[in-house]
Amino acid sequence: MATAVLGLQWGDEGKGKITHLLANEADMVVRFNGGPNAGHTVIDRGVKFGTHLIPAGAFYPDTVSVLAAGTVVDMAVLREEWDAVSNHLGWEPRLRIAENAHLIFPYHRLVEELEGSGSHFGTTRRGIAPAYRDKASKLGLRAGDLLRPEAARDKLARRIELLKHAWPKATEIQALDARALFDEQRELAAPFLEAIGNATQDIREALDAGRRVLFEGAQGTLLDVDHGSYPYVTSSSTTFAGLANAIGMSTAHVERRLGVFKAYMTRVGAGPFPTRATGPVEDQLRRVGGEFGVTTGRPRDCGWLDLVALRYAVELNGCTGLAMTKLDVLSGFDELRVCTSYRSDGTAVRGFPAAAEVLEQCTPQYETLPGWPEPLSETRDVAELPRAVLDYIERIEAFVGVRVEIVSVGPEPEATMNVH
Ligand code: IMP
């Protein structure tokens, strides 16, 4: 049985909590895209972790955690997380790293700074786009290169030569030394060198043996490089469509495709956000929801749930069920708004226009639903949810055509209810 956990909004949907919960029953957890731009909040045995690369499976002794070919791996970040998680657990997680996953080097971050793309696109400044660009340009080094030092040092020397040529006035680039850089990366990767290998084969064998495999997505559908609000997107495929490529095999066997979404909407970084609220509504969502980035600490923009965008994401991913998070944050509003269509230039817009230029011109049309005063964070049984909450959930289900299977009302694992 294989399950994919996918973000349906602009990231930060609470995938970390949901995957951590489901990982308890998984034999293998595979992180399939992105890099340390992701920030997954996990509470394990009362300790809060903001993880960026380590898959949620790392917290369970018998679960194998895989970083698949679609990811970009920053060894400095992975090492730091590995040390923190190993210290917390008292044992070392069982990690596998795809030999064809690309590496993020310190110069990727430097290039991102020099190009100013961090400020222009509001990126996480983790070198993500330069690393994926090197991959597509065939200039990248991959995890497997760490196992072949001689050849890899030469490759790196050629890459650095090109960088020096491109950035003649950048002193930090001019100071790069291929040998020292490679040795530093290999040293950081020392605990995982044996973990680097044919991850595609590992995943296939696990599936063939009937093991329970959980595929963990990073970022969200609206940040997908092809189908998100381009160019305000990340640089990888964040959707179920991208999963097959990212792991190197058919996904026909992934029966459960769980889409995770927040009961309202947030966005961090630049780009259009049609249902963004203003004034006290946004303030309340941000304050109660603690809406600050895990990776960057930036305050997130907050707004009402966009059902047009949600239906688009559900359809794109072929979701079989939904997990709704942070429902408790909506307590205390007299009424709630949900966006059910867009208008642009005085006419109705068909579907969800993901491209930023088009989305920017759209005005959301809202439906208003009753709010509820009751706090929900202590509720542990769906039957105890107030009628207005159930109405809110049912309206979402009716609009997107898929059932809400899991409702989360707090960051702790216990604050989770199975609906059906
Ligand atoms: P990058 O992935 O660092 O290139 O950033 C591109 C865009 O994606 C920016 O708007 C980021 O804020 C956003 N982004 C990347 N990763 C995440 C995430 O995990 N959560 C929310 N936003 C993200």
Residues whose N, C-alpha, C, O or C-beta is under 5 A from the ligand:
A	BS01	IMP	W10 G11 D12 N37 A38 G39 F121 G122 T123 T124 R125 R126 I128 A129 Q219 L223 V233 T234 S235 V268 G269 A270
